[in-house]
Amino acid sequence: MRHTAYHIADLVEIFEEIPEHDYREKVELYEDNEETIQLLEDALYIRLRMLYIEALFFLEEYDKFLEQIEGDFAFIFDRNIQRVRGRDVLKWLMLLKGVAHYNRQEYHLAIEMFGQLSRMYPSQWRLRWFLFKALLYDHLARYPLQRTIAKIGSIFLIGELVFLRPQLTAAQQWLSYAFWGQILLLAVYISAFYASILMCTLWRMRSIVRKSTSITS
């Protein structure tokens, strides 16, 4: 539903009454009353603003979310706002922005955001997990052909073990050797590919973590 403009005294209460997961309602209410919301004092404005930004994120409207959020970073820095609705607002916005880039497969931007978060909050292992995932998929995205071959090879390997292996009992010995040789080659290739990706990911992860440690020490 669309909203008519509300009186400034009623707007906060109406916004807070919207069910937690009714994100579309929050977006519509905010956008229909944006000029009025901008007249609120800083604490109330940023509270409603965060509900709007979160709603865009959870609706997966990442283009609008990323376009809007840059102004919020400037606002919280200018007003020295640290916590909103019990959250570290800077950490929360950076996390949402990093996840948005990750979901858009913009892994280099996600890595930049999660790397900054890891340097700011070095004891937060959850942030390092997000960083690890972004690094891993960034490496995988650089080798689309090898990744496709590894996937197809995995399917063939499983299919041959399930469907062809039972037939080997009646086959000639050289066919059995050829079968197991092919299985071995596929297994070696798949293992080598993913092991190399994992090692590169861990190496980059280590360099970022070391940098964050040196900054905080």
C-alpha positions in Angstrom: 0.0 0.0 0.0 1.0 3.6 -0.5 0.9 6.2 2.2 -0.3 9.8 2.4 2.0 12.2 4.3 1.8 11.9 8.1 2.2 14.6 10.7 5.8 14.7 12.1 4.5 13.9 15.7 2.9 10.7 14.5 5.4 9.4 12.0 7.9 7.8 14.4 5.1 5.9 16.2 3.6 4.7 13.0 6.9 3.5 11.7 7.7 1.6 14.9 4.3 -0.2 14.7 5.1 -1.8 11.3 5.8 -5.5 11.8 9.6 -6.3 11.9 9.7 -8.2 8.6 7.3 -6.1 6.6 10.1 -4.5 4.7 8.0 -3.3 1.7 5.7 -1.3 4.1 8.7 0.3 5.7 10.2 1.4 2.3 6.9 2.8 1.1 6.2 4.7 4.4 9.7 6.2 4.4 9.7 7.2 0.7 6.2 8.8 1.0 7.3 10.9 4.0 11.0 11.5 3.3 10.8 15.2 3.5 9.0 15.1 6.9 11.5 12.5 8.2 14.4 14.8 7.3 12.9 17.4 9.8 13.3 15.0 12.7 16.1 15.5 15.3 19.2 13.5 14.5 18.5 10.6 16.9 15.0 10.0 15.5 16.1 10.6 11.9 18.9 8.1 11.9 16.7 5.5 13.7 14.1 5.7 10.9 16.8 5.9 8.3 18.4 2.7 9.5 15.0 0.9 9.3 14.7 2.1 5.7 18.2 1.1 4.8 17.8 -2.3 6.4 14.5 -2.8 4.5 16.1 -2.1 1.2 18.9 -4.6 2.0 16.5 -7.4 3.1 14.3 -6.8 0.0 17.6 -7.3 -2.0 17.2 -4.0 -3.7 21.0 -3.7 -3.7 21.3 -1.0 -6.3 19.2 1.5 -4.4 20.7 0.3 -1.1 24.3 1.0 -2.2 23.3 4.3 -3.7 21.6 5.4 -0.5 24.1 4.2 2.1 27.0 6.4 1.1 25.1 9.5 2.5 24.5 7.6 5.7 28.2 7.1 6.3 28.8 10.8 5.9 25.9 11.6 8.3 27.0 9.4 11.1 30.6 10.7 10.8 29.5 14.3 10.8 27.1 13.8 13.8 29.5 11.4 15.6 26.7 8.8 15.9 28.0 5.6 17.4 25.0 3.4 18.3 21.5 3.1 16.8 18.9 0.7 18.2 21.6 -1.0 20.3 24.0 -1.6 17.4 27.4 -0.2 16.5 26.0 1.7 13.5 29.2 2.0 11.6 30.0 -1.7 11.9 26.4 -2.6 10.9 26.3 -0.4 7.9 29.7 -1.7 6.7 28.7 -5.3 7.2 25.5 -4.8 5.2 27.4 -3.0 2.4 30.0 -5.8 2.3 27.3 -8.5 2.1 25.4 -6.5 -0.6 28.6 -6.4 -2.8 29.1 -10.1 -2.1 25.6 -11.0 -3.2 26.1 -9.0 -6.3 29.3 -11.0 -6.9 31.4 -7.8 -6.6 33.9 -9.7 -4.6 36.8 -7.2 -4.8 34.5 -4.6 -3.2 33.3 -7.1 -0.6 36.9 -7.9 0.2 37.7 -4.3 0.7 34.8 -3.8 3.1 35.3 -7.0 5.1 39.1 -6.2 5.2 38.4 -2.8 6.7 36.0 -4.4 9.2 38.6 -7.0 10.2 41.2 -4.3 10.8 38.7 -2.3 12.9 37.4 -5.3 14.9 40.2 -7.9 14.8 38.6 -10.1 17.5 35.4 -10.6 15.5 35.8 -14.0 13.9 32.5 -13.7 12.1 33.9 -10.8 10.1 36.9 -12.9 9.2 34.5 -15.7 8.0 32.8 -13.2 5.7 36.3 -12.1 4.5 37.3 -15.7 3.8 34.2 -16.4 1.8 34.7 -13.3 -0.3 38.3 -14.1 -1.0 37.5 -17.7 -1.8 34.8 -16.8 -4.4 37.0 -14.0 -5.8 39.7 -16.6 -6.6 37.1 -19.1 -8.0 35.7 -16.3 -10.2 39.2 -15.8 -11.8 39.3 -19.3 -13.2 35.9 -20.0 -14.7 37.2 -22.6 -17.2 39.1 -24.6 -14.6 36.1 -24.3 -12.2 33.8 -25.7 -14.9 36.1 -28.5 -15.6 36.4 -29.4 -11.9 32.6 -29.3 -11.6 32.0 -31.5 -14.6 34.8 -33.8 -13.5 33.2 -34.2 -10.1 29.9 -35.2 -11.7 31.6 -37.7 -13.9 33.6 -39.1 -11.0 30.5 -39.6 -8.9 28.5 -41.0 -11.8 31.2 -43.5 -12.8 31.7 -44.7 -9.2 27.9 -45.2 -8.8 26.9 -46.6 -12.1 30.0 -48.1 -13.8 31.9 -49.5 -10.9 29.4 -52.4 -10.3 30.0 -53.5 -13.9 33.7 -54.0 -13.4 33.4 -57.4 -11.9 32.6 -58.9 -15.3 35.0 -56.7 -17.3 38.5 -57.5 -18.5 41.4 -56.5 -16.3 42.7 -53.8 -18.6 39.2 -52.1 -18.5 39.4 -52.1 -14.7 42.9 -50.5 -14.8 41.6 -47.9 -17.3 38.6 -47.1 -15.1 40.6 -46.6 -11.9 43.3 -44.6 -13.8 40.6 -42.2 -15.0 39.2 -42.0 -11.6 42.6 -41.2 -10.1 43.3 -38.5 -12.7 40.0 -36.8 -12.1 40.4 -37.0 -8.3 44.0 -35.5 -8.6 42.9 -32.7 -10.9 39.8 -31.7 -8.7 41.8 -31.9 -5.5 44.7 -29.9 -6.9 42.5 -27.2 -8.3 40.5 -26.6 -5.1 43.6 -27.0 -2.9 45.4 -24.3 -4.9 42.3 -22.0 -4.5 42.2 -22.7 -0.8 45.9 -22.0 -0.3 45.7 -18.7 -2.2 42.7 -17.7 -0.2 44.4 -18.5 3.1 47.6 -16.7 2.0 45.6 -13.5 1.2 43.6 -13.9 4.4 46.8 -14.2 6.4 48.2 -11.0 4.9 45.1 -9.1 5.7 44.9 -10.4 9.3 48.6 -9.6 9.8 48.0 -6.1 8.6 45.1 -5.7 11.0 47.2 -7.0 13.8 50.1 -4.6 13.1 47.7 -1.7 13.0 46.1 -2.5 16.4 49.4 -3.3 18.2 
